[in-house]
Amino acid sequence: DPFAVSSAGAVGLMQVMPFWPTQLGLSRRDLIDVELNVRMGTAILEYYMRIERGDYRRALARYNGSLGKPEYPNLVYGAWRSAWQYERRLRGT
């Protein structure tokens, strides 16, 4: 839902916080544009991956605002791993 807003105020598919668009040279109204929201979210995650030197669990926790709490990164990793394994089974690899 491109119009989804979390209880913390994060917006869109990637649940981007409203302060990020100006940091990325965009406007707040761009938060509800699906393509721009996904681009913002991936740019933010890339930024956190650099800060965390490739530690995706810590980068995901920063993205989610839950650094020091493993639940969110573990949930995302588990969902990714399940989807990846399912895709591999479909391809027979």
C-alpha positions as CSV (number, residue, x, y, z in Angstrom):
1,D,0.0,0.0,0.0
2,P,1.8,3.2,-1.1
3,F,-0.3,5.2,1.3
4,A,0.5,3.0,4.4
5,V,1.7,5.0,7.4
6,S,3.2,3.2,10.4
7,S,2.6,4.2,14.0
8,A,6.1,5.8,13.9
9,G,5.2,7.9,10.8
10,A,7.0,5.8,8.1
11,V,5.3,5.9,4.7
12,G,4.8,3.7,1.7
13,L,6.0,0.2,0.6
14,M,9.4,0.6,2.1
15,Q,8.2,2.4,5.2
16,V,10.5,5.4,4.7
17,M,10.6,8.0,7.5
18,P,9.5,11.5,6.4
19,F,12.9,13.1,7.0
20,W,14.6,11.0,4.4
21,P,13.3,12.6,1.2
22,T,15.0,15.9,1.9
23,Q,18.2,14.0,2.7
24,L,18.0,12.3,-0.7
25,G,17.1,15.5,-2.7
26,L,13.4,14.6,-3.0
27,S,10.2,15.9,-1.5
28,R,7.9,14.4,1.1
29,R,5.2,13.9,-1.5
30,D,7.6,11.5,-3.3
31,L,7.0,9.1,-0.4
32,I,3.8,7.9,-1.9
33,D,5.3,7.3,-5.4
34,V,5.9,3.6,-5.5
35,E,9.1,3.7,-7.6
36,L,10.6,6.6,-5.7
37,N,9.7,5.0,-2.3
38,V,11.4,1.8,-3.3
39,R,14.4,3.7,-4.5
40,M,14.6,5.7,-1.3
41,G,14.3,2.5,0.8
42,T,17.0,0.7,-1.1
43,A,19.3,3.8,-0.9
44,I,18.7,4.0,2.8
45,L,19.5,0.3,3.3
46,E,22.6,0.7,1.2
47,Y,23.7,3.6,3.4
48,Y,23.2,1.5,6.5
49,M,25.0,-1.4,4.9
50,R,28.0,0.8,4.4
51,I,27.9,2.1,8.0
52,E,27.6,-1.5,9.3
53,R,30.3,-2.8,6.9
54,G,28.1,-5.4,5.3
55,D,26.4,-6.7,8.4
56,Y,22.9,-7.0,7.0
57,R,21.3,-7.8,10.3
58,R,22.6,-4.6,11.9
59,A,21.8,-2.6,8.7
60,L,18.2,-4.0,8.8
61,A,17.9,-3.1,12.5
62,R,19.1,0.5,11.8
63,Y,16.6,0.7,8.9
64,N,13.8,-0.5,11.3
65,G,15.0,1.6,14.2
66,S,15.5,-1.5,16.3
67,L,19.3,-1.6,16.6
68,G,20.2,-4.0,19.4
69,K,16.9,-6.0,19.0
70,P,17.2,-9.1,16.8
71,E,13.5,-9.7,16.1
72,Y,13.1,-7.6,13.0
73,P,16.3,-8.6,11.2
74,N,15.7,-12.2,12.0
75,L,12.1,-12.0,10.6
76,V,13.4,-10.4,7.4
77,Y,16.2,-12.9,7.0
78,G,13.8,-15.8,7.6
79,A,11.4,-14.5,5.0
80,W,14.2,-13.9,2.5
81,R,15.7,-17.3,3.1
82,S,12.3,-19.0,2.7
83,A,11.6,-17.2,-0.6
84,W,15.1,-18.0,-1.8
85,Q,14.8,-21.7,-1.0
86,Y,11.3,-21.8,-2.7
87,E,12.7,-20.2,-5.8
88,R,15.6,-22.7,-5.9
89,R,13.2,-25.6,-5.6
90,L,11.1,-24.2,-8.5
91,R,14.3,-24.0,-10.7
92,G,15.5,-27.4,-9.5
93,T,18.8,-26.1,-8.4
